[in-house]
């Protein structure tokens, strides 16, 4: 008789992450565990790195998954590229820009922030002015997809300004990789990190990172040791790139899961996957606006939708009912948006018409129960009209 007491409920994960995980990926987790230097595992590592290069749209040699969640990827990028006393500029437009700045301070950097209102994005002109004010800046960091606000930060013009100032560009792509266009080489991004649990639809536990040749040179030319031994890329790259030398015991089965998740991304096709996220976002937007909900950011992500809560509606009660009655998880507002916003994720496996229709129908019922001015049936009709205008390609969700 089994004595297991582990019986997690089935949830529809439509919050800011994690996203739903396909059965294929869960099955990969259950494959036989190999040793971390087993020749078969080393081949899987190589294939995983190659697939990550395709998804990051880069030829960077130093492209691999850090053993840890997206925050570990953030810390790995910062501590490898920053030495004590280096000047770093960080755009702070939400929780994760603030976290990047704090990691840099702890690494000994002199940090200057470009503070942007939550829900807004930074302009190339703001970055240029900050670089002129701090001409010794070595590294500029910003968040491509700010999960706390749903804002989509443009990068191309900012990258040009950063490189004209002879600085390196660090980008947080935790909520964009595999769901929104991200072209590391074309946009001259020097270091970029993400997480497995968002648009890649893999369980949390690994953080894909990639470093340009210029970033690699910065790591190689350091005058001081990297603050973190565990995250020191000069050591980790020997394990991932060869000659193979032991650094730490990698999470073997999580690498299997990421390998399978990346295979699913590439089978769908990166462009098709990005288009699917955009199509489902537009349908959700049409439906939520028909419910009287307003998007917070002017430039919204297609993967994470941040919406204002109706005046008089109990935010926590709606989320609790969604979870308890429908098994749907959505996210609460953070910081100044606490109690005032919902964050609905349509990421990876969760970006589908089924998800859109399910959450719209449930929200309509719950808003009507709380007396919000909603027209019954309007949300689903608006979403259906959006899909009718741009039908999905055959075989896509």
Secondary structure by P-SEA (a helix, b strand, c coil): ccccccccccccccccccccccaaaaaaaaccccccccaaaaaaaaaaaaaaaaaacccccccccccccaaaaaaaaaaaaccccbbbbbbcccaaaaaaaaaaaaaccccccccccccccccaaaaaaaaaacccccbbbbbccccccbbbbbcaaaaaaaaaacbbbbbbccccccccccccccccccbbbbbccccccccccbbbbbbcaaaaaaaaacccccccccccaaaaaaaaccccccccccaaaaaaaaaaaaaaaaaacaaaaaaaaaaaaaaaaaaaaaaccccccccccccbbbbbccccccaaaaaaaaaacccbbbbcccccccccbbbbbbccccccaaaaaaaaaaaaaaaaaaccccccaaaaaaaaaaaaacccccccc
